[in-house]
């Protein structure tokens, strides 16, 4: 079993920055993909950014150039640096870990961006 604990959400004004963290614990394989997804009210959950343990990344078009995903494999932690935040970035942000025979989600952290 794997547990994911997110932190770093909050309320900011447009143009400001936030950094999210997600620490994984439990039975974690060395080969995995960790990432961030978000869900705004009334919308489907969508991919924000993912990063494989080997370093390859994938970003949603809407955040490219503003958000940066990184990870510390030794700590099983993934980060999301969010710059130039916009009101449309407001959502609950979820951490996800995918590995062989397992797909795990965190409980979510709220990010609110006011104009």
C-alpha positions in Angstrom: 0.0 0.0 0.0 1.1 3.6 -0.7 0.1 6.8 1.1 0.4 10.2 -0.4 0.4 13.4 1.6 0.1 16.8 -0.1 0.9 20.2 1.3 1.4 23.7 0.2 -2.0 24.8 -1.0 -3.5 28.1 -0.1 -5.0 31.3 -1.2 -3.0 33.8 -3.3 -3.6 36.7 -5.6 -3.2 36.5 -9.4 0.5 36.7 -10.4 1.8 35.2 -7.2 3.4 31.8 -6.7 2.8 28.6 -4.7 4.8 25.4 -4.2 3.0 22.1 -3.7 4.7 19.1 -2.2 3.6 15.4 -2.1 5.4 12.9 0.0 4.9 9.2 -0.7 5.4 6.4 1.7 4.8 2.7 1.8 5.6 0.1 -0.9 7.1 2.3 -3.6 8.8 0.8 -6.6 11.9 2.5 -8.1 10.1 2.8 -11.4 7.1 5.0 -11.1 5.4 8.2 -12.3 4.4 10.9 -9.9 2.3 13.8 -10.9 -0.3 16.5 -10.2 -3.9 16.7 -11.4 -6.5 19.2 -10.5 -10.3 19.5 -10.4 -12.2 22.7 -10.5 -15.8 23.0 -9.3 -18.1 21.5 -11.9 -15.2 20.2 -14.1 -13.5 16.9 -14.7 -10.2 16.1 -13.1 -7.4 17.0 -15.5 -3.7 16.4 -15.8 -1.4 19.3 -14.7 2.1 17.7 -14.9 3.8 14.3 -14.4 7.3 13.2 -14.0 8.7 9.7 -14.3 11.3 8.4 -12.0 13.7 8.6 -14.9 13.1 12.3 -15.3 10.8 12.6 -18.3 8.0 15.2 -17.8 4.6 16.0 -19.3 2.7 19.2 -18.9 -0.8 20.5 -19.7 -0.7 23.2 -22.3 -2.4 25.6 -19.9 0.5 25.5 -17.4 3.5 25.1 -19.7 6.0 27.9 -19.0 4.4 28.8 -15.6 4.5 25.5 -13.6 7.5 23.3 -13.0 7.4 19.7 -11.7 10.4 18.2 -9.9 11.0 15.3 -7.7 13.4 13.9 -5.1 13.5 10.2 -5.6 15.5 9.6 -2.4 12.6 11.2 -0.5 9.8 9.9 -2.7 8.6 13.4 -3.0 7.2 15.4 -5.9 6.9 19.1 -6.1 5.0 21.5 -8.2 6.3 25.1 -8.4 3.4 27.3 -9.7 4.3 30.8 -10.9 2.2 33.5 -12.4 -0.9 32.0 -11.0 -4.2 32.8 -12.7 -7.8 32.7 -11.3 -8.5 29.8 -13.7 -5.8 27.8 -11.8 -8.2 27.6 -8.8 -8.9 24.0 -8.1 -8.2 21.1 -5.7 -4.8 19.7 -6.7 -4.3 16.0 -6.3 -1.0 14.0 -6.2 -0.9 10.7 -8.0 1.6 7.9 -8.0 1.5 5.2 -10.7 3.6 2.0 -10.6 3.3 -1.6 -11.6 0.1 -3.0 -10.1 -0.7 0.3 -8.3 -2.4 3.6 -8.9 -2.6 5.9 -5.8 -4.1 9.3 -5.1 -3.6 11.9 -2.4 -6.5 13.5 -0.6 -6.1 16.8 -2.4 -5.1 20.4 -1.5 -7.0 23.5 -2.3 -5.4 26.2 -4.4 -7.4 29.4 -4.7 -6.3 32.3 -6.9 -8.1 35.6 -6.6 -8.2 38.4 -9.1 
